[in-house]
Amino acid sequence: MVPGPPPGTGRQRHQDVQALAQAGWSPSATGRRLGLDRKTVRSYRDSDLDTLLASARDCGAGLLNPYMPHIQIRFDAGCTVSLQLYREVCDLGGLHREPSCRQPPARPAP
């Protein structure tokens, strides 16, 4: 169990990491306290808040972005099975291959 509260917003995380860094906490100790990886702690410690918030907003266009309204409607309607949602997106014309986790393992040649 992680001691302390779970991390909140980017602003709150940055503030918490900065406060613990000022108090002399190591990245590993800060990470354990806040439930963050030590590399994430270093990123929050070494970056200014504006840079972090800009990088969070710049997530780029994903393959599912055109289908998010459909996915959200179906999720709100109770469909939470990812494979079903995946197949529906394929039926809508996107993502034309089966997920790799559903392919049977290759058999060795005789």
C-alpha positions in Angstrom: 0.0 0.0 0.0 1.3 3.4 -1.0 1.5 5.8 2.0 -0.3 9.1 1.6 -2.9 10.2 -0.9 -2.9 9.2 -4.6 -1.5 11.8 -6.9 -3.9 14.4 -8.2 -3.8 16.8 -11.0 -0.5 17.8 -12.8 -0.5 21.0 -10.9 -0.9 19.2 -7.5 1.7 16.6 -8.4 4.2 19.3 -9.4 3.6 21.2 -6.2 3.9 18.0 -4.1 7.1 16.9 -5.8 8.6 20.4 -5.5 7.8 20.6 -1.8 9.3 17.2 -1.0 12.4 18.0 -3.1 12.8 21.3 -1.2 12.6 19.3 2.0 15.5 17.1 0.8 13.5 13.9 -0.1 15.2 11.6 -2.7 13.3 10.8 -5.9 12.8 7.3 -4.8 11.4 8.3 -1.4 9.2 10.9 -3.1 7.9 8.4 -5.5 7.0 5.9 -2.8 5.2 8.7 -0.9 3.2 9.9 -3.9 2.8 6.6 -5.7 5.0 7.8 -8.7 7.9 6.2 -10.5 11.2 7.9 -9.5 11.8 8.9 -13.2 8.4 10.6 -13.1 9.4 12.4 -9.9 12.6 13.6 -11.6 10.6 14.9 -14.5 8.3 16.8 -12.2 11.2 18.0 -10.1 13.4 19.2 -13.0 10.6 20.8 -15.3 8.7 23.9 -14.8 4.9 23.7 -14.4 4.1 25.3 -17.8 6.3 22.8 -19.7 4.7 19.9 -17.9 1.2 21.1 -18.6 2.0 21.8 -22.3 3.4 18.3 -22.8 0.2 16.8 -21.2 -2.0 18.8 -23.7 0.2 17.8 -26.7 -0.7 14.1 -26.7 -1.1 14.1 -30.5 -3.7 12.5 -32.7 -4.4 8.9 -31.9 -5.8 6.2 -34.1 -9.0 6.1 -32.0 -9.7 9.8 -32.0 -12.1 9.7 -34.9 -14.0 6.9 -33.1 -14.1 8.3 -29.6 -17.7 9.7 -29.8 -18.9 6.2 -30.7 -16.7 4.5 -28.1 -17.9 6.9 -25.4 -21.6 6.4 -26.3 -21.2 2.6 -26.2 -19.2 2.8 -22.9 -21.9 4.9 -21.3 -24.5 2.4 -22.5 -22.6 -0.3 -20.5 -20.3 -1.9 -23.1 -17.0 -2.2 -21.3 -15.6 -5.2 -23.2 -12.6 -3.8 -25.1 -12.7 -6.6 -27.8 -16.3 -5.8 -28.6 -15.5 -2.1 -28.9 -12.5 -2.9 -31.0 -14.6 -5.0 -33.4 -17.2 -2.2 -33.6 -14.5 0.3 -34.6 -13.2 -2.1 -37.2 -16.8 -2.4 -38.6 -16.8 1.4 -38.8 -13.8 1.3 -41.1 -10.9 1.7 -38.7 -8.2 -0.6 -37.5 -8.4 -3.5 -40.0 -6.4 -6.2 -38.1 -7.2 -8.5 -35.3 -5.5 -7.7 -32.0 -2.2 -9.7 -31.6 -3.3 -11.1 -28.3 -6.0 -13.1 -30.0 -3.8 -14.7 -32.6 -2.8 -18.4 -31.9 0.8 -19.0 -31.3 2.8 -20.1 -34.4 3.4 -23.9 -34.6 7.0 -25.0 -35.2 7.7 -26.6 -38.5 7.7 -30.4 -38.5 
